[in-house]
Amino acid sequence: MFVPARESKTHFPPLARRPWQLDVTLRDLPSNTAPAALPARTKLEPLTSCAPSSLVFPLAQPGGSFRSLRFEPLLLAHVGQTYTTPECLHFALHTFGNLLRTARLKLSTPTISRFARVAGLLFCAALFNSFSSATPVPSQHPHDNQSGQTNVPTAPETSLAGEAQPRQKSYGTVSGRVVDQNGNALAGINVQIRCDQESPIQELQSDEDGRFDFDRIPPGSFQLTTMAEGFVTQTISNTLRPGEDYVVPPITMSLAMVVTEVRVSPSMEEIAQEEFKDLEQQRVLGIVPNFYVSYVGEAAPLSAKRKFELALKATTDPATMVAVAAIAGVNQGTNRFSGYGQGAQGYAKRYGASYANFASGLWIGGAVLPSILKQDPRYFYKGSGTKRSRFLYAVSRPFICKGDNQRWQPNYSSVFGDLAAGGLSNLYIPERDRHGARLTFENAGIALGTSVAINVLQEFVLQRITSRKQ
C-alpha cells in the first residue's frame, strides 16, 4: 500500500543495506485513509541487521503540479517480526521509482496515471509473492509488549573487568634488612626462607647494607630464619598474598650469651705435686711424721725423684731422731749387742746401729727398689668393710703393694728392702753378735713385723689423729 507522505520529520533511522536487499516491516492499518500512529519508540540500539529508509516517489497531479509519495515499511499483524524482501521485489521498487521520475518530465497526467496503475499491479503481485514465501526472523528492532512497555534487546554482557585488569601475579617477593642492637647493618648474615615442608629451602647472605631479597616466592605461609655465629637465631613467620611484595620489619640480631664451661683438669704431674705436699704435712698428733700413708684411693703415683725426697725427709726428721734414740736406749738397757759395751760409747754405737738399720731399710725399700720396680712405697688407707677385712688388708700390705700403674702386685720392694737392710747390718754389728744369715733374716723379720704393726695402726687408729690429711 502507498501512503501519501506527510511533512513530518519522523523517519526510521537510516541503516546500512546489503546489496539488493532491504528490510520491510509491515504493520496493520485501520480502515480509514489516515495512517495509524506508530507506537512511541525508545532510543534504538545499534543493530547489525538493516531496515530500509522510506522510498519517496513523485506523483503528477491535475494542473501539472507534483506530489511526493513516500513508501513506508509496513507492519504485519504480528508485530515484532521483520521480513527481508527478495531481490525481485527490490528491483521492482527501483524500476517503479525510475519510471515515475522519467514520466514526471515527459508524460502527461493521463499517461502517468496509466503507467502508475500498471506498475502498481506489478508491484502488488511481486509484493504478495514475496511475503507469501518469506520466512520471519527475529526482529532486530525493539518492540512493544502488551503492557505498553518498550522492550529493548539486551546485548550480551562481556566480562571486560577481567580483561581490563592485569593478570594477577602468582608469585611474590620477600625482602628486609638485618641490623644489630644499635641499628647498624649486618653483612654476611645467613638468611633462609621456607614456604612449606615440601619446598626446598632458599638461602642467601645479607649484603653490605644488611639487605636481602627473595623473589618468586609462592603465596602462602612462609618461615624466615636469620642466623650467624655469635648471634641468637631469629625466626619470623607470616603469610604472603599472591603478587605481594612483602617487606619484613628490620630484624635485630642480638649477641648470643656464650656459656663456657671450663673444666680444669690438671696434669698427673700437678696432681702428684699437690698430693706430695699433703704427704709432707701429715703428722700423728702433729709431731710424728706419717709420710708413707695415703688417704686417697686413686692417688697419683710418685715419681722416682719424689720417692727419694720422701725418704730423705723421713730419715732427717727430728721426730725420727728421737725415735731412733729411744730404740738405742732400749737396746742399751737390755744389753743387746753386748759387743758395744756400756756407757756413752756403747749407747752411741747402739744409736748408730739402730739408725743404720732404719735408714737402710727406708732408703732401699722406700726409694731405690720402688724406683727400679715402679712400685708405690705408701700404705693406701682402706677405711671401709668389716674389721676383719680391714685387718687382713693391713697385715698383707707389707707383701702386696700398688704399682705405678695403679694395679696391685707383690711388694718386692718392701721384702727385699728389709732383707737388704738386714744383710748390711752384718757390717756394723759387733763380730761376736754376728750370726750370718740368721742375723739378716732376724733384722728383716723385725722390720716386716714393725711394718705390719704400723699398718694396723694406720687402718684403725692413726688416721683419726693424723693432721693434714688429703
Residue, then its C-alpha position, 0 to 999 in steps of 0.5 A: m500500500f502507498v501512503p501519501a507522505r506527510e511533512s513530518k520529520t519522523h523517519f526510521p533511522p537510516l541503516a546500512r543495506r546489503p546489496w539488493q536487499l532491504d528490510v520491510t516491516l509491515r504493520d496493520l492499518p485501520s480502515n480509514t485513509a489516515p495512517a495509524a500512529l506508530p507506537a512511541r519508540t525508545k532510543l534504538e540500539p545499534l543493530t547489525s541487521c538493516a531496515p530500509s529508509s522510506l522510498v519517496f516517489p513523485l506523483a503528477q497531479p491535475g494542473g501539472s503540479f507534483r506530489s511526493l509519495r513516500f513508501e513506508p515499511l509496513l507492519l504485519a499483524h504480528v508485530g515484532q517480526t521483520y521480513t527481508t524482501p527478495e531481490c525481485l521485489h527490490f528491483a521492482l521498487h527501483t524500476f517503479g521509482n525510475l519510471l515515475r521520475t522519467a514520466r514526471l518530465k515527459l508524460s502527461t497526467p493521463t499517461i502517468s496515471r496509466f503507467a502508475r496503475v500498471a506498475g502498481l499491479l506489478f508491484c502488488a503481485a511481486l509484493f504478495n509473492s514475496f511475503s507469501s514465501a518469506t520466512p520471519v526472523p527475529s526482529q532486530h528492532p525493539h518492540d512493544n509488549q502488551s503492557g505498553q512497555t518498550n522492550v529493548p534487546t539486551a546485548p550480551e554482557t562481556s566480562l571486560a573487568g577481567e580483561a581490563q585488569p592485569r593478570q594477577k601475579s602468582y608469585g611474590t617477593v620477600s625482602g628486609r634488612v638485618v641490623d644489630q642492637n644499635g641499628n647498624a647493618l649486618a653483612g654476611i648474615n645467613v638468611q633462609i626462607r621456607c614456604d612449606q615442608e615440601s619446598p626446598i629451602q632458599e638461602l642467601q647472605s645479607d649484603e653490605d647494607g644488611r639487605f636481602d631479597f627473595d623473589r618468586i616466592p609462592p603465596g602462602s605461609f612462609q618461615l624466615t630464619t636469620m642466623a650467624e655465629g655469635f648471634v641468637t637465631q631469629t625466626i619470623s613467620n607470616t603469610l604472603r598474598p599472591g603478587e605481594d611484595y612483602v617487606v619484613p620489619p628490620i630484624t635485630m640480631s642480638l649477641a648470643m650469651v656464650v656459656t663456657e664451661v671450663r673444666v680444669s683438669p690438671s696434669m698427673e704431674e700437678i696432681a702428684q705435686e699437690e698430693f706430695k705436699d699433703l704427704e709432707q704435712q701429715r703428722v700423728l698428733g702433729i709431731v710424728p711424721n706419717f709420710y708413707v700413708s695415703y688417704v686417697g684411693e686413686a692417688a697419683p703415683l710418685s715419681a722416682k725423684r719424689k720417692f727419694e725426697l720422701a725418704l730423705k725427709a723421713t730419715t732427717d726428721p727430728a721426730t725420727m731422731v728421737a725415735v731412733a734414740a729411744i730404740a738405742g736406749v732400749n737396746q742399751g738397757t737390755n744389753r743387746f749387742s753386748g759387743y758395744g759395751q756400756g756407757a756413752q760409747g756403747y749407747a752411741k754405737r747402739y744409736g748408730a746401729s739402730y739408725a743404720n738399720f732404719a735408714s737402710g731399710l727406708w732408703i732401699g725399700g722406700a726409694v731405690l727398689p720402688s724406683i727400679l720396680k715402679q712400685d708405690p712405697r705408701y700404705f693406701y688407707k682402706g677405711s671401709g668393710t668389716k674389721r676383719s677385712r680391714f685387718l687382713y688388708a693391713v697385715s698383707r700390705p707389707f707383701i702386696c703393694k700398688g704399682d705405678n700403674q695403679r694395679w696391685q702386685p707383690n711388694y718386692s720392694s718392701v721384702f727385699g728392702d728389709l732383707a737388704a737392710g738386714g744383710l748390711s747390718n752384718l757390717y756394723i754389728p759387733e763380730r761376736d753378735r754376728h750370726g750370718a744369715r740368721l742375723t739378716f733374716e732376724n733384722a728383716g723379720i723385725a722390720l716386716g713385723t714393725s711394718v705390719a704393726i704400723n699398718v694396723l695402726q694406720e687402718f684403725v687408729l692413726q688416721r683419726i689423729t693424723s693432721r693434714k690429711q688429703 
